[in-house]
């Protein structure tokens, strides 16, 4: 009896390589994978903005969320990818939400995207969000959980609306002489309006707390988290372990239970615990932690401990939470290039302690589609990779251009280096395969061995490559593989596709070995590649 024909889908055809059906207009994954046919996935194909063939998905919704969600991703698109990711793997999606906010080596440092995802999680799975409050604070910082509560009360767009109102008041000259005003000089009418506004907000919270069980559950979890953290801080303070303090916020009711004040009315009890919280907890903790605001309020400017000034504040000395392009942007600040230079060197030094990048080169795309922040990030991350790389590739960059070339970054200071990169010939387009043609040309001319060949390429781009493929449905990565093998380099360099702009273009599927897909503006993900990690894959 002849074997049964595979069950056909609507508008399907049989793949001539694996004899499995795939939908017309799509591409059978067997042509991009070394895995067995049983694991094949069907991936939708399309074109980049410049006409090059591309996948429109990796085939893994969680990986799509990681790769495609960047700071300029519209909220609706983020939510759509979030829903698909949750349906695929809820636990991984929670980790991806935390990764969005992660700072200091734990994620993308993307606050707005994180808030959008957190509010969706509260609306769809409220207890899941509430029970992960500690993890959220660990990835970001304590105020993030308060921000979630605030946006639940005032609406997701509250920060945007507040900023617009502030800018309008600023245009009207509202800020003139504001610093010279004192609290006592506020007109009675305005003071009354402020009190009424505060009372209205309190009533709004009380109504939401009493009528919305999910909000009440979340609020209680948040207040309990802060109270527990403050208890631990007080214990550490009493034991003299000042350097282990975390400085939680208040929530005095949980810190000083009502049992100690049985003879007081509730309103007076609240007043007493707030006063006690300030005197017995916050004041000594602020003093030990050397909070800059304590010295600012006391007008003791000369005594400010500058090591305690935050990364992104009035004086930028620390570098932990700053993004590379933010440091470069601060070269124009009033603090001058000296502070930015120190921050950059500190960042490179901290990353270098975790390992080196062996035989790695950054490919920077600053074509027209990368204008604005993505281009600034591309320059910053490209420079960072060049400084972390070992010889002989240390200090070198490759640019997308009609005629791509290797460039040795020149300059002694950060300002000189960034100016040199900006002046390099970019060519204005994204000829992706021409870059690898140039690399092969240099390797063949220099008779480089497999061991001397570049091991990893970091491609900083929006993935909107130009059409240079030989066949209509041949992706750029497949073309690169074919060219390297033709020149005798059977170990194709691993590629890290680093997405910097909201785009649907996807260079490889999730089952493609030798490739990693990452995105965002943070340097944190660089640490993943600082150690020997074996063969890369998008899902690793």
C-alpha positions as CSV (number, residue, x, y, z in Angstrom):
1,X,0.0,0.0,0.0
2,X,1.5,3.4,-1.0
3,X,2.2,5.8,1.9
4,X,-0.5,8.3,2.7
5,X,0.0,11.8,1.4
6,X,0.5,14.5,4.1
7,X,-2.6,16.2,5.2
8,X,-2.8,19.5,3.2
9,X,-3.7,22.9,4.7
10,X,-5.7,25.4,2.6
11,X,-3.5,26.8,-0.2
12,X,-0.6,24.6,0.8
13,X,2.2,23.0,-1.3
14,X,4.7,20.3,-0.6
15,X,8.2,21.2,0.3
16,X,10.5,19.4,-2.2
17,X,13.3,19.0,0.4
18,X,11.4,17.5,3.4
19,X,8.1,16.4,1.7
20,X,6.0,18.3,4.3
21,X,3.3,20.8,3.5
22,X,3.8,24.5,3.9
23,X,1.5,27.4,3.1
24,X,1.8,29.2,-0.2
25,X,3.6,32.5,0.3
26,X,5.3,31.1,3.4
27,X,8.6,29.3,3.7
28,X,9.2,25.8,5.1
29,X,11.5,26.0,8.1
30,X,13.5,23.0,6.9
31,X,15.5,25.4,4.7
32,X,16.8,27.3,7.7
33,X,17.2,24.6,10.3
34,X,19.4,21.6,10.9
35,X,16.7,20.1,13.2
36,X,14.5,17.1,12.4
37,X,11.3,17.7,10.2
38,X,9.1,16.9,13.2
39,X,10.2,20.1,14.9
40,X,9.7,22.4,11.8
41,X,7.5,25.5,12.2
42,X,5.7,27.4,9.5
43,X,6.9,31.0,9.4
44,X,5.3,33.9,7.6
45,X,7.7,35.7,5.2
46,X,7.6,39.3,4.0
47,X,9.9,42.1,2.9
48,X,11.8,44.8,4.8
49,X,11.1,48.5,4.1
50,X,14.0,48.3,1.5
51,X,12.8,45.2,-0.3
52,X,14.9,42.5,1.3
53,X,13.3,39.1,2.1
54,X,12.7,38.7,5.9
55,X,10.7,36.6,8.3
56,X,7.9,38.4,10.1
57,X,8.2,36.3,13.2
58,X,10.8,34.0,14.9
59,X,8.1,31.4,15.4
60,X,8.3,31.8,19.2
61,X,6.0,34.6,20.6
62,X,8.2,35.0,23.7
63,X,11.3,35.6,21.5
64,X,9.3,38.0,19.3
65,X,8.4,40.0,22.5
66,X,12.1,40.1,23.5
67,X,13.4,41.0,20.1
68,X,10.7,43.5,18.8
69,X,9.8,45.4,22.0
70,X,12.0,48.5,22.2
71,X,11.5,52.0,23.8
72,X,9.6,53.3,20.7
73,X,7.2,50.4,20.4
74,X,3.6,51.7,20.5
75,X,1.7,50.4,23.5
76,X,-0.9,48.6,21.4
77,X,1.7,46.6,19.6
78,X,3.5,45.8,22.9
79,X,0.2,44.6,24.3
80,X,-0.5,42.4,21.3
81,X,2.9,40.8,21.5
82,X,2.5,40.4,25.3
83,X,-0.8,38.6,24.9
84,X,0.7,36.1,22.4
85,X,3.8,35.6,24.6
86,X,1.6,34.9,27.7
87,X,-0.5,32.4,25.7
88,X,2.8,30.7,24.7
89,X,4.5,30.6,28.1
90,X,3.2,32.6,31.1
91,X,6.3,32.1,33.3
92,X,8.7,33.2,30.6
93,X,6.5,36.2,30.0
94,X,6.7,37.3,33.6
95,X,10.4,37.2,33.3
96,X,10.3,39.2,30.1
97,X,8.2,41.9,31.9
98,X,10.8,42.1,34.6
99,X,13.5,42.2,32.0
100,X,11.9,45.3,30.5
101,X,12.4,47.3,33.7
102,X,15.7,45.7,34.8
103,X,18.5,48.1,35.6
104,X,22.1,47.7,36.7
105,X,22.8,44.5,34.7
106,X,19.4,42.8,34.7
107,X,17.5,44.1,31.6
108,X,16.5,46.9,29.2
109,X,15.9,49.8,31.7
110,X,12.6,50.5,29.8
111,X,10.2,52.1,32.3
112,X,7.2,53.0,30.0
113,X,7.0,49.6,28.4
114,X,7.3,47.9,31.7
115,X,4.4,50.0,33.1
116,X,2.2,49.2,30.1
117,X,2.9,45.5,30.7
118,X,2.4,45.7,34.4
119,X,-1.0,47.3,34.1
120,X,-2.0,44.7,31.6
121,X,-0.9,42.0,34.1
122,X,-3.0,43.6,36.8
123,X,-6.1,43.8,34.6
124,X,-5.8,40.2,33.4
125,X,-4.0,38.4,36.2
126,X,-4.1,40.6,39.3
127,X,-2.8,38.1,41.9
128,X,0.1,37.2,39.7
129,X,1.3,40.8,39.7
130,X,0.6,41.3,43.4
131,X,2.6,38.2,44.4
132,X,5.6,39.2,42.3
133,X,6.0,42.7,43.9
134,X,9.4,41.8,45.4
135,X,10.7,40.5,42.1
136,X,9.6,43.7,40.4
137,X,11.4,45.9,43.0
138,X,14.5,43.7,42.7
139,X,14.7,44.2,38.9
140,X,13.9,47.9,39.1
141,X,13.6,49.8,42.3
142,X,11.2,50.4,45.2
143,X,9.3,53.3,43.6
144,X,8.3,51.1,40.6
145,X,5.6,49.4,42.7
146,X,4.3,52.7,43.8
147,X,4.2,53.9,40.2
148,X,2.0,51.0,39.3
149,X,-0.5,51.9,42.1
150,X,-0.4,55.6,41.0
151,X,-1.1,54.8,37.4
152,X,-3.9,52.4,38.4
153,X,-5.5,55.3,40.2
154,X,-4.9,58.1,37.7
155,X,-4.7,56.3,34.4
156,X,-1.8,55.0,32.3
157,X,-1.3,58.3,30.5
158,X,-1.0,60.3,33.8
159,X,2.8,61.0,33.5
160,X,2.4,62.1,29.9
161,X,-0.4,64.4,30.8
162,X,1.5,65.8,33.7
163,X,4.5,66.5,31.5
164,X,2.3,68.3,28.9
165,X,0.7,70.5,31.6
166,X,4.1,71.3,33.1
167,X,5.5,72.3,29.7
168,X,2.6,74.5,29.1
169,X,2.9,76.2,32.4
170,X,6.6,76.7,31.7
171,X,5.8,78.3,28.4
172,X,3.5,80.7,30.2
173,X,6.3,81.8,32.4
174,X,5.0,79.9,35.4
175,X,8.5,79.1,36.6
176,X,9.8,82.6,36.8
177,X,11.0,83.4,40.2
178,X,9.7,80.0,41.5
179,X,12.9,79.3,43.4
180,X,12.6,82.6,45.3
181,X,9.1,81.8,46.6
182,X,8.5,80.4,50.0
183,X,5.7,78.3,51.2
184,X,4.4,81.1,53.3
185,X,4.0,83.3,50.2
186,X,1.5,81.0,48.6
187,X,-1.8,82.9,48.3
188,X,-4.6,81.6,50.5
189,X,-6.8,80.9,47.5
190,X,-4.1,78.7,45.9
191,X,-3.4,76.9,49.2
192,X,-7.1,76.1,49.5
193,X,-7.2,74.7,46.0
194,X,-4.2,72.5,46.8
195,X,-5.8,71.2,49.9
196,X,-9.0,70.4,48.0
197,X,-7.0,68.7,45.3
198,X,-5.2,66.6,47.9
199,X,-8.5,65.7,49.6
200,X,-10.1,64.7,46.3
201,X,-7.2,62.3,45.6
202,X,-7.5,60.8,49.0
203,X,-11.2,60.2,48.5
204,X,-10.5,58.7,45.1
205,X,-8.0,56.3,46.6
206,X,-10.4,55.4,49.4
207,X,-13.2,54.7,47.0
208,X,-11.0,52.5,44.8
209,X,-9.6,50.6,47.8
210,X,-13.0,49.8,49.3
211,X,-14.7,48.9,46.0
212,X,-12.0,47.2,44.0
213,X,-10.8,43.9,45.6
214,X,-7.9,43.4,43.1
215,X,-6.6,46.9,43.8
216,X,-7.0,46.4,47.6
217,X,-5.1,43.1,47.4
218,X,-2.3,44.7,45.4
219,X,-2.1,47.7,47.7
220,X,-1.9,45.5,50.8
221,X,0.9,43.5,49.2
222,X,2.8,46.7,48.4
223,X,2.4,48.2,51.9
224,X,3.4,44.9,53.4
225,X,6.5,44.7,51.2
226,X,7.6,48.2,52.3
227,X,6.9,47.6,56.0
228,X,8.9,44.3,56.0
229,X,11.8,46.0,54.2
230,X,11.7,48.9,56.8
231,X,11.6,46.4,59.7
232,X,14.7,44.8,58.3
233,X,16.4,48.2,57.9
234,X,15.7,49.0,61.5
235,X,17.1,45.7,62.7
236,X,20.3,46.3,60.6
237,X,20.5,49.8,62.0
238,X,20.2,48.6,65.6
239,X,22.9,46.0,64.8
240,X,25.2,48.7,63.3
241,X,25.2,47.1,59.8
242,X,24.7,50.5,58.1
243,X,26.0,49.4,54.7
244,X,23.3,46.7,54.3
245,X,20.4,49.2,54.6
246,X,18.0,49.4,51.7
247,X,15.8,52.4,52.9
248,X,12.3,51.3,52.4
249,X,9.5,53.9,52.5
250,X,6.9,54.3,55.2
251,X,3.6,52.4,55.8
252,X,3.6,53.3,59.5
253,X,0.4,51.4,60.3
254,X,2.1,48.1,59.5
255,X,5.3,49.1,61.3
256,X,3.6,50.2,64.5
257,X,0.5,48.1,65.0
258,X,-2.8,49.5,66.4
259,X,-2.5,47.3,69.4
260,X,0.0,49.7,70.9
261,X,-2.5,52.6,70.7
262,X,-5.8,51.0,71.8
263,X,-6.8,54.2,73.7
264,X,-6.6,56.5,70.6
265,X,-9.1,57.2,67.8
266,X,-8.1,56.0,64.4
267,X,-7.4,59.5,63.0
268,X,-5.1,60.4,65.9
269,X,-3.4,56.9,65.7
270,X,-2.5,57.6,62.0
271,X,-1.0,60.9,63.0
272,X,1.0,59.4,65.9
273,X,2.5,56.6,63.8
274,X,3.5,58.9,61.0
275,X,5.3,61.1,63.5
276,X,6.9,58.1,65.2
277,X,7.9,56.7,61.8
278,X,9.7,59.9,60.9
279,X,11.5,60.3,64.2
280,X,12.4,56.6,65.0
281,X,12.9,55.2,61.5
282,X,13.3,57.6,58.7
283,X,15.5,60.3,60.3
284,X,18.2,57.9,61.6
285,X,18.1,55.9,58.4
286,X,18.4,59.0,56.2
287,X,21.4,60.1,58.4
288,X,23.2,56.8,58.1
289,X,22.5,56.5,54.4
290,X,23.8,60.0,53.8
291,X,20.8,61.0,51.6
292,X,21.8,64.1,49.6
293,X,18.3,65.7,50.1
294,X,19.1,65.9,53.9
295,X,22.0,68.2,53.2
296,X,20.2,70.1,50.5
297,X,17.3,71.0,52.8
298,X,19.7,72.0,55.5
299,X,21.6,74.2,53.0
300,X,24.8,72.3,53.8
301,X,26.0,72.1,50.2
302,X,29.6,71.7,51.1
303,X,28.9,68.6,53.1
304,X,27.0,66.7,50.4
305,X,28.4,63.2,50.0
306,X,28.7,63.1,46.2
307,X,29.1,59.3,46.1
308,X,25.4,59.2,47.2
309,X,24.1,61.4,44.3
310,X,22.0,59.2,41.9
311,X,23.1,58.3,38.4
312,X,20.4,60.4,36.6
313,X,19.9,63.5,38.7
314,X,21.2,67.1,39.2
315,X,24.8,65.9,39.4
316,X,25.8,62.8,37.4
317,X,28.7,61.1,39.1
318,X,27.7,57.5,39.3
319,X,27.2,55.4,36.2
320,X,25.4,52.2,37.2
321,X,21.9,52.9,35.8
322,X,22.8,55.2,33.0
323,X,22.6,53.9,29.4
324,X,25.6,54.3,27.1
325,X,23.9,56.9,24.8
326,X,22.8,58.9,27.9
327,X,26.4,59.2,29.0
328,X,27.4,60.4,25.5
329,X,24.5,62.8,25.4
330,X,25.7,64.3,28.7
331,X,28.9,65.5,27.0
332,X,26.8,68.6,26.2
333,X,25.6,69.2,29.7
334,X,26.8,72.0,32.0
335,X,28.8,69.6,34.0
336,X,31.2,69.3,31.0
337,X,32.8,66.3,29.4
338,X,34.9,65.4,32.5
339,X,31.9,63.7,34.3
340,X,30.8,61.9,31.2
341,X,34.4,60.6,30.6
342,X,34.5,59.2,34.2
343,X,31.1,57.6,33.8
344,X,32.1,56.0,30.5
345,X,35.4,54.7,31.8
346,X,33.6,53.3,34.9
347,X,31.0,51.5,32.7
348,X,33.7,50.0,30.4
349,X,35.8,49.0,33.4
350,X,32.9,47.3,35.2
351,X,31.9,45.3,32.1
352,X,35.5,44.4,31.3
353,X,35.8,42.8,34.8
354,X,33.2,40.3,33.7
355,X,35.2,39.1,30.7
356,X,36.4,40.1,27.3
357,X,35.0,39.8,23.8
358,X,37.3,37.6,21.8
359,X,37.4,38.2,18.0
360,X,34.3,40.4,18.1
361,X,33.4,43.3,15.9
362,X,30.4,45.7,15.9
363,X,28.6,46.5,12.7
364,X,26.8,49.9,13.0
365,X,23.8,50.9,10.9
366,X,23.2,54.6,10.9
367,X,21.2,54.7,7.7
368,X,18.3,57.1,7.2
369,X,15.7,54.8,8.9
370,X,17.8,54.9,12.1
371,X,17.4,58.7,12.6
372,X,16.9,60.0,16.1
373,X,17.6,58.0,19.3
374,X,18.2,54.6,17.6
375,X,21.2,56.2,15.7
376,X,22.6,57.7,19.0
377,X,22.3,54.3,20.6
378,X,23.9,52.6,17.7
379,X,27.0,54.8,17.9
380,X,27.2,54.4,21.7
381,X,26.9,50.6,21.7
382,X,29.2,50.2,18.7
383,X,31.9,52.2,20.6
384,X,31.3,50.2,23.7
385,X,31.8,46.8,21.8
386,X,35.0,48.2,20.2
387,X,36.5,49.1,23.5
388,X,35.6,45.7,25.1
389,X,37.0,43.6,22.2
390,X,40.4,41.9,22.4
391,X,43.2,42.5,19.8
392,X,43.4,42.5,16.9
393,X,39.8,43.8,16.6
394,X,40.0,46.2,19.6
395,X,39.0,49.7,18.7
396,X,37.6,48.7,15.2
397,X,34.1,49.2,13.7
398,X,32.4,48.3,10.5
399,X,29.8,50.5,9.0
400,X,26.8,49.9,6.7
401,X,27.6,51.7,3.4
402,X,27.6,51.3,-0.3
403,X,31.3,50.5,0.1
404,X,31.7,49.3,3.7
405,X,35.1,49.6,5.4
406,X,36.8,48.7,8.7
407,X,37.5,51.8,10.8
408,X,39.9,52.2,13.6
409,X,38.2,54.6,16.1
410,X,40.5,57.6,16.6
411,X,40.7,60.0,19.5
412,X,41.8,60.0,23.1
413,X,38.7,61.4,24.8
414,X,35.2,60.2,24.7
415,X,34.2,63.4,22.8
416,X,36.9,62.9,20.2
417,X,35.9,59.2,19.7
418,X,32.2,59.9,19.2
419,X,32.9,62.8,16.9
420,X,35.1,60.5,14.8
421,X,32.4,57.9,14.5
422,X,29.8,60.4,13.5
423,X,32.1,61.7,10.7
424,X,32.7,58.2,9.2
425,X,31.3,57.5,5.8
426,X,27.9,55.8,6.4
427,X,26.7,55.8,2.8
428,X,23.0,56.3,3.8
429,X,21.8,52.7,3.1
430,X,21.8,49.3,4.8
431,X,23.7,47.0,2.4
432,X,23.9,44.1,4.9
433,X,25.5,41.5,2.7
434,X,28.1,43.9,1.3
435,X,29.5,44.2,4.8
436,X,30.2,40.5,4.9
437,X,31.5,40.5,1.4
438,X,34.1,43.1,2.7
439,X,35.0,40.9,5.7
440,X,35.5,37.9,3.4
441,X,37.7,40.0,1.1
442,X,39.9,41.1,4.0
443,X,40.1,37.6,5.3
444,X,41.0,36.0,2.0
445,X,43.6,38.8,1.2
446,X,45.2,38.4,4.6
447,X,45.0,34.6,4.4
448,X,43.3,34.4,7.8
449,X,42.7,31.0,9.3
450,X,39.5,29.8,10.9
451,X,40.9,30.7,14.3
452,X,41.8,34.2,13.2
453,X,38.4,34.9,11.7
454,X,36.0,37.1,13.5
455,X,34.0,34.9,16.0
456,X,31.0,37.2,16.7
457,X,29.4,40.1,14.9
458,X,27.2,42.5,16.8
459,X,24.8,44.0,14.3
460,X,23.2,47.2,15.7
461,X,20.4,48.0,13.3
462,X,16.6,48.3,12.7
463,X,16.8,45.1,10.6
464,X,15.5,47.0,7.5
465,X,18.2,45.7,5.2
466,X,18.5,46.4,1.4
467,X,17.6,43.8,-1.2
468,X,20.8,42.0,-2.2
469,X,19.7,38.3,-2.0
470,X,20.1,36.0,-5.0
471,X,16.6,34.5,-4.8
472,X,13.3,36.1,-3.8
473,X,12.8,34.1,-0.6
474,X,16.5,33.8,0.5
475,X,17.1,35.7,3.7
476,X,20.3,37.8,4.3
477,X,21.6,35.4,6.9
478,X,21.2,32.4,4.6
479,X,23.1,34.3,1.9
480,X,26.0,35.0,4.4
481,X,26.3,31.3,5.3
482,X,26.5,30.3,1.6
483,X,29.2,32.9,0.9
484,X,31.4,32.0,3.9
485,X,31.4,28.3,3.0
486,X,32.2,29.1,-0.7
487,X,35.4,30.9,0.5
488,X,36.4,27.9,2.7
489,X,35.2,29.2,6.1
490,X,32.9,26.4,7.2
491,X,32.5,27.8,10.7
492,X,30.3,30.8,10.0
493,X,30.7,33.6,12.5
494,X,28.0,33.9,15.1
495,X,25.8,36.9,14.8
496,X,24.1,39.0,17.5
497,X,21.2,40.8,15.8
498,X,20.5,43.8,18.1
499,X,17.3,45.6,17.2
500,X,17.1,49.3,18.0
501,X,13.8,50.4,16.4
502,X,10.2,49.3,16.3
503,X,10.1,47.0,13.2
504,X,8.4,43.8,12.1
505,X,11.5,42.6,10.2
506,X,12.9,39.4,11.8
507,X,16.3,38.2,10.3
508,X,16.1,34.5,11.5
509,X,13.7,32.0,13.0
510,X,13.9,30.8,16.6
511,X,15.5,27.5,15.6
512,X,18.5,29.0,13.8
513,X,21.8,28.0,15.5
514,X,24.7,30.5,15.7
515,X,22.5,33.5,16.1
516,X,21.2,35.6,19.0
517,X,18.3,38.1,18.9
518,X,18.3,40.9,21.4
519,X,17.0,44.5,21.5
520,X,16.9,47.7,23.5
521,X,19.1,50.6,24.5
522,X,20.9,49.0,27.5
523,X,24.4,47.7,27.8
524,X,23.3,45.1,30.2
525,X,22.8,42.3,27.6
526,X,26.4,42.7,26.5
527,X,27.4,40.8,29.7
528,X,25.7,37.7,28.2
529,X,28.4,37.5,25.6
530,X,31.4,38.3,27.8
531,X,31.9,34.7,28.8
532,X,32.4,31.6,26.6
533,X,28.8,30.5,25.9
534,X,29.1,27.9,23.2
535,X,26.9,28.0,20.2
536,X,24.4,30.8,20.1
537,X,20.7,30.4,19.3
538,X,17.9,32.9,19.4
539,X,16.1,31.0,22.2
540,X,19.2,30.6,24.4
